[in-house]
Amino acid sequence: MKKRMLQGVVEMGHGSGGRTSAQLIEQLFIHYFDNAWLRAGNDFALFERPAGRVVMSTDSHVITPLFFAGGDIGSLAVHGSINDVAMSGAKPLYLSAAFILEEGLPLAELERVVVSMARASRDAGVPIVTGDTKVVERGKGDGVFITTTAIGVVPEGVNIAGSHAQVGDKIVLSGGIGEHGVAVLSSREGLDFRTAITSDSAALHTLVAAMIAAEPNIHALRDPTRGGVATTLNELAKQSTVGMRIDESAIAVKAEVKGACELLGLDPLYMANEGKLVAIVPANRADQLLAVMRQHPLGRDAAVVGEVVEDDRCMVVMKTRLGGHRVVDWLAGEQLPRIC
Amino acid sequence: MKKRMLQGVVEMGHGSGGRTSAQLIEQLFIHYFDNAWLRAGNDFALFERPAGRVVMSTDSHVITPLFFAGGDIGSLAVHGSINDVAMSGAKPLYLSAAFILEEGLPLAELERVVVSMARASRDAGVPIVTGDTKVVERGKGDGVFITTTAIGVVPEGVNIAGSHAQVGDKIVLSGGIGEHGVAVLSSREGLDFRTAITSDSAALHTLVAAMIAAEPNIHALRDPTRGGVATTLNELAKQSTVGMRIDESAIAVKAEVKGACELLGLDPLYMANEGKLVAIVPANRADQLLAVMRQHPLGRDAAVVGEVVEDDRCMVVMKTRLGGHRVVDWLAGEQLPRIC
């Protein structure tokens, strides 16, 4: 992959559909994402008949700043949609990417984003096979927004959904929380603190595949992004009409994340993660799943953090380090805007 | 479908992932798009194994104004991705929709858009099965941007691509050109002319299905959106390494479109269409295809407008009404920004 730095800035003509658009697509997107689907030059990508049930997921990415410790909007957009598809138990197969560019964005900056997407896509083994480019006037966008859609195939016998949590199930968390949120915050201009924390942004599909190989009967999976682990557990509790009991001392939080959150009055339970998953699993399979997860680079700190209980009010309750109990509610309002 | 007008405006909290986001999704998106996939509440939608090759296409929509004669950003977003998938010969099956909302957008305006999308999706028989909502600060977006992705299934024996045009093929156009571009222009504030023209925005998949039923061996299909018929023909010529000869007198242009274009110094050949298609078909099948197209409401004015010729410079040349010839080049720069 030849590295060049494109000159100039995004102009309205790059979104015209005419010659200037075609040049941008060739020099940037086809050049870096390089595959037969894009080279075919159609407005669609065509695949052979998939070998199973198909799953589809989409996410727009509007994170600011575009570049942060441990990632950028490009790698995040690839990981984000891969993870949403992986949370169904599926093997992600293909990605689409639609760009909304703001007039005046330096092309060199766009190129950095595209190079990063290309790398994330190649590392994950999930090609970007079709896309779109639009341009809006200065002040009508914010540099670049990227919407990715992923499709994948669910293996036979796998039946994972947010509504499948059962009383008695164990709640497994794949690692420490809050790292993406703190990394993005610390990258924002005007914020007066720095940490050594980098985003945990990562594609989780190989971790999920290893888990499913060990135990196809996982009940629910979800990646705790916006709203954090607290919101994800509340969503799952509501979907399954169950309660959740979690144990604060079992939830890993890096000292730097804890420090940054204390400084800013934020709660790590509500901070976004981009490379972690929550799994709701049969109690008698939890130990084996943990063993498998800990052998995977993205699951080394996996732990059982709680269990599913009967509760038709669908509450999430945490036993604190001091031995008390507190209700962990849905995120109200917003903790951090534009974190993904 | 109960009609309500939501109060208030989009706030940053609507993009938080927390309780406010959940309420917006329930009251607006699930309420109007209403289907089992959305009600399942997962970050993905799951389907049975498709009955053939799968095709995927994505488009971001940034049109301004949001509402125009004959449509709005919502119906356009549904038609746009359905059409891109249909241009492979596929039957569109499912849509995803990702929204980027600007803080301060009246919720009643968003509701109008969502109601329109719901209607377009239902009319087309293609449900919106998964989605995403993000919110950006005032001045970092423009009301609402919508990225739709469609997936569909290609029937056996159909093999349509931009690179399949062959010397001797006929070029078929499904109707009059330039209506979407003129309708949007005339809806823009500050423009001093009005026309009776409405956008041709429509879902073309049933027209395509009728054409394929009559003749599976269609070589190429494309909808001439941004950049118009001129750009589409140049793209197809380049992909297939052929030339195109078209006849101006065969191309339908409504008097109002012609009038508006003359007034504004624009060329209808470069104006966007959102409910037309160009088909490249074997010469000996053109008459039968025309007959089938003319029986469909969206193909009543279908006509053969030219033919594919040998030309390794891939030029598109038009015989004018006056009997001369002119080269129809790619759109250079931009004719109209944010037309889709």
Boltz contact constraints between the chains, C-beta under 6 A:
constraints:
  - contact:
      token1: [A, 12]
      token2: [B, 334]
      max_distance: 6.0
  - contact:
      token1: [A, 12]
      token2: [B, 337]
      max_distance: 6.0
  - contact:
      token1: [A, 13]
      token2: [B, 333]
      max_distance: 6.0
  - contact:
      token1: [A, 13]
      token2: [B, 334]
      max_distance: 6.0
  - contact:
      token1: [A, 16]
      token2: [B, 331]
      max_distance: 6.0
  - contact:
      token1: [A, 16]
      token2: [B, 334]
      max_distance: 6.0
  - contact:
      token1: [A, 17]
      token2: [B, 226]
      max_distance: 6.0
  - contact:
      token1: [A, 17]
      token2: [B, 227]
      max_distance: 6.0
  - contact:
      token1: [A, 17]
      token2: [B, 231]
      max_distance: 6.0
  - contact:
      token1: [A, 18]
      token2: [B, 227]
      max_distance: 6.0
  - contact:
      token1: [A, 18]
      token2: [B, 231]
      max_distance: 6.0
  - contact:
      token1: [A, 18]
      token2: [B, 330]
      max_distance: 6.0
  - contact:
      token1: [A, 18]
      token2: [B, 331]
      max_distance: 6.0
  - contact:
      token1: [A, 19]
      token2: [B, 330]
      max_distance: 6.0
  - contact:
      token1: [A, 19]
      token2: [B, 332]
      max_distance: 6.0
  - contact:
      token1: [A, 41]
      token2: [B, 162]
      max_distance: 6.0
  - contact:
      token1: [A, 41]
      token2: [B, 239]
      max_distance: 6.0
  - contact:
      token1: [A, 42]
      token2: [B, 161]
      max_distance: 6.0
  - contact:
      token1: [A, 42]
      token2: [B, 162]
      max_distance: 6.0
  - contact:
      token1: [A, 43]
      token2: [B, 57]
      max_distance: 6.0
  - contact:
      token1: [A, 43]
      token2: [B, 84]
      max_distance: 6.0
  - contact:
      token1: [A, 44]
      token2: [B, 55]
      max_distance: 6.0
  - contact:
      token1: [A, 44]
      token2: [B, 57]
      max_distance: 6.0
  - contact:
      token1: [A, 44]
      token2: [B, 84]
      max_distance: 6.0
  - contact:
      token1: [A, 44]
      token2: [B, 85]
      max_distance: 6.0
  - contact:
      token1: [A, 44]
      token2: [B, 88]
      max_distance: 6.0
  - contact:
      token1: [A, 45]
      token2: [B, 56]
      max_distance: 6.0
  - contact:
      token1: [A, 46]
      token2: [B, 53]
      max_distance: 6.0
  - contact:
      token1: [A, 46]
      token2: [B, 55]
      max_distance: 6.0
  - contact:
      token1: [A, 46]
      token2: [B, 88]
      max_distance: 6.0
  - contact:
      token1: [A, 47]
      token2: [B, 54]
      max_distance: 6.0
  - contact:
      token1: [A, 48]
      token2: [B, 53]
      max_distance: 6.0
  - contact:
      token1: [A, 49]
      token2: [B, 52]
      max_distance: 6.0
  - contact:
      token1: [A, 49]
      token2: [B, 53]
      max_distance: 6.0
  - contact:
      token1: [A, 50]
      token2: [B, 54]
      max_distance: 6.0
  - contact:
      token1: [A, 52]
      token2: [B, 49]
      max_distance: 6.0
  - contact:
      token1: [A, 53]
      token2: [B, 46]
      max_distance: 6.0
  - contact:
      token1: [A, 53]
      token2: [B, 48]
      max_distance: 6.0
  - contact:
      token1: [A, 53]
      token2: [B, 49]
      max_distance: 6.0
  - contact:
      token1: [A, 54]
      token2: [B, 47]
      max_distance: 6.0
  - contact:
      token1: [A, 54]
      token2: [B, 50]
      max_distance: 6.0
  - contact:
      token1: [A, 55]
      token2: [B, 44]
      max_distance: 6.0
  - contact:
      token1: [A, 55]
      token2: [B, 46]
      max_distance: 6.0
  - contact:
      token1: [A, 56]
      token2: [B, 45]
      max_distance: 6.0
  - contact:
      token1: [A, 56]
      token2: [B, 96]
      max_distance: 6.0
  - contact:
      token1: [A, 56]
      token2: [B, 130]
      max_distance: 6.0
  - contact:
      token1: [A, 57]
      token2: [B, 43]
      max_distance: 6.0
  - contact:
      token1: [A, 57]
      token2: [B, 44]
      max_distance: 6.0
  - contact:
      token1: [A, 57]
      token2: [B, 130]
      max_distance: 6.0
  - contact:
      token1: [A, 58]
      token2: [B, 96]
      max_distance: 6.0
  - contact:
      token1: [A, 58]
      token2: [B, 98]
      max_distance: 6.0
  - contact:
      token1: [A, 58]
      token2: [B, 132]
      max_distance: 6.0
  - contact:
      token1: [A, 58]
      token2: [B, 149]
      max_distance: 6.0
  - contact:
      token1: [A, 59]
      token2: [B, 132]
      max_distance: 6.0
  - contact:
      token1: [A, 60]
      token2: [B, 98]
      max_distance: 6.0
  - contact:
      token1: [A, 60]
      token2: [B, 100]
      max_distance: 6.0
  - contact:
      token1: [A, 60]
      token2: [B, 132]
      max_distance: 6.0
  - contact:
      token1: [A, 60]
      token2: [B, 134]
      max_distance: 6.0
  - contact:
      token1: [A, 62]
      token2: [B, 134]
      max_distance: 6.0
  - contact:
      token1: [A, 62]
      token2: [B, 136]
      max_distance: 6.0
  - contact:
      token1: [A, 84]
      token2: [B, 43]
      max_distance: 6.0
  - contact:
      token1: [A, 84]
      token2: [B, 44]
      max_distance: 6.0
  - contact:
      token1: [A, 85]
      token2: [B, 44]
      max_distance: 6.0
  - contact:
      token1: [A, 88]
      token2: [B, 44]
      max_distance: 6.0
  - contact:
      token1: [A, 88]
      token2: [B, 46]
      max_distance: 6.0
  - contact:
      token1: [A, 96]
      token2: [B, 56]
      max_distance: 6.0
  - contact:
      token1: [A, 96]
      token2: [B, 58]
      max_distance: 6.0
  - contact:
      token1: [A, 96]
      token2: [B, 149]
      max_distance: 6.0
  - contact:
      token1: [A, 98]
      token2: [B, 58]
      max_distance: 6.0
  - contact:
      token1: [A, 98]
      token2: [B, 60]
      max_distance: 6.0
  - contact:
      token1: [A, 98]
      token2: [B, 147]
      max_distance: 6.0
  - contact:
      token1: [A, 100]
      token2: [B, 60]
      max_distance: 6.0
  - contact:
      token1: [A, 100]
      token2: [B, 62]
      max_distance: 6.0
  - contact:
      token1: [A, 100]
      token2: [B, 145]
      max_distance: 6.0
  - contact:
      token1: [A, 130]
      token2: [B, 56]
      max_distance: 6.0
  - contact:
      token1: [A, 130]
      token2: [B, 57]
      max_distance: 6.0
  - contact:
      token1: [A, 132]
      token2: [B, 58]
      max_distance: 6.0
  - contact:
      token1: [A, 132]
      token2: [B, 59]
      max_distance: 6.0
  - contact:
      token1: [A, 132]
      token2: [B, 60]
      max_distance: 6.0
  - contact:
      token1: [A, 134]
      token2: [B, 60]
      max_distance: 6.0
  - contact:
      token1: [A, 134]
      token2: [B, 62]
      max_distance: 6.0
  - contact:
      token1: [A, 136]
      token2: [B, 62]
      max_distance: 6.0
  - contact:
      token1: [A, 140]
      token2: [B, 142]
      max_distance: 6.0
  - contact:
      token1: [A, 142]
      token2: [B, 140]
      max_distance: 6.0
  - contact:
      token1: [A, 145]
      token2: [B, 100]
      max_distance: 6.0
  - contact:
      token1: [A, 147]
      token2: [B, 98]
      max_distance: 6.0
  - contact:
      token1: [A, 147]
      token2: [B, 147]
      max_distance: 6.0
  - contact:
      token1: [A, 149]
      token2: [B, 58]
      max_distance: 6.0
  - contact:
      token1: [A, 149]
      token2: [B, 96]
      max_distance: 6.0
  - contact:
      token1: [A, 149]
      token2: [B, 149]
      max_distance: 6.0
  - contact:
      token1: [A, 161]
      token2: [B, 42]
      max_distance: 6.0
  - contact:
      token1: [A, 162]
      token2: [B, 41]
      max_distance: 6.0
  - contact:
      token1: [A, 162]
      token2: [B, 42]
      max_distance: 6.0
  - contact:
      token1: [A, 226]
      token2: [B, 17]
      max_distance: 6.0
  - contact:
      token1: [A, 227]
      token2: [B, 17]
      max_distance: 6.0
  - contact:
      token1: [A, 227]
      token2: [B, 18]
      max_distance: 6.0
  - contact:
      token1: [A, 231]
      token2: [B, 17]
      max_distance: 6.0
  - contact:
      token1: [A, 231]
      token2: [B, 18]
      max_distance: 6.0
  - contact:
      token1: [A, 239]
      token2: [B, 41]
      max_distance: 6.0
  - contact:
      token1: [A, 330]
      token2: [B, 18]
      max_distance: 6.0
  - contact:
      token1: [A, 330]
      token2: [B, 19]
      max_distance: 6.0
  - contact:
      token1: [A, 331]
      token2: [B, 16]
      max_distance: 6.0
  - contact:
      token1: [A, 331]
      token2: [B, 18]
      max_distance: 6.0
  - contact:
      token1: [A, 332]
      token2: [B, 19]
      max_distance: 6.0
  - contact:
      token1: [A, 333]
      token2: [B, 13]
      max_distance: 6.0
  - contact:
      token1: [A, 334]
      token2: [B, 12]
      max_distance: 6.0
  - contact:
      token1: [A, 334]
      token2: [B, 13]
      max_distance: 6.0
  - contact:
      token1: [A, 334]
      token2: [B, 16]
      max_distance: 6.0
  - contact:
      token1: [A, 337]
      token2: [B, 12]
      max_distance: 6.0
